[in-house]
Structures are given as C-alpha cells and as structure tokens.
Amino acid sequence: MFLGMVGPWQVMLILIFGIFGILLPIIALIDILRNEFTGSNKLIWVLVVLFFNIFGALLYFIFGRSQKIPRA
C-alpha cells in the first residue's frame, strides 16, 4: 500500500463510523423532542447532543433517558 492510499477496510471503517456518528445523534434528538422532561432538561439535552455529537448522544442514552417524565 502506498502512502496516502486508502484501502477497502479503511473505507468501510470510515463509512461505519460516519453513519454511527450521524445516526446516533439523530436518534437521540428524536427521542428528546418526542418526550417531556422536567424544567429545562429538554433544552439542555438538545444542546449536549448537538455540541458533543456522539459523546453527547451516548451521555443522553446513559443518563438522560431516566429523566423523562413517564407517559400516563
């Protein structure tokens, strides 16, 4: 492999991480916007997911989902 050339495995990894990096925050934002939170937690979680992308979405799925108000 020559310097600067990208092989098929590198392309596949870039696509997987690219899709993961776009899809995960979109799913988190949809979940945030469809549910109710106490106070201004909804705005805070939207900003966290937008500014920190994958890391923010992971934080939301780990900590934020427990802050939702349950539906009746």
BELHU-V604290 format. One line per field, one symbol per residue. phi: phi as a letter, one per 40 degrees, with the letter a starting at -180 (. if undefined). burial: I if it has 24 or more other C-alpha atoms within 12 Angstrom, else O. A space follows every 50 residues. Layout:
phi = ???
burial = ???
This chain:
phi = .ccgcbccccccccccccccccccccccccccccbbbcgbcccccccccc cbfcccccccccbccccccccc
burial = OOOOOOOOOOOOOOOOOOOOIOOIIOIIIOOIOOOOOOOOOIOOIIOIII OOIIOIIIOIIOOIIOOOOOOO
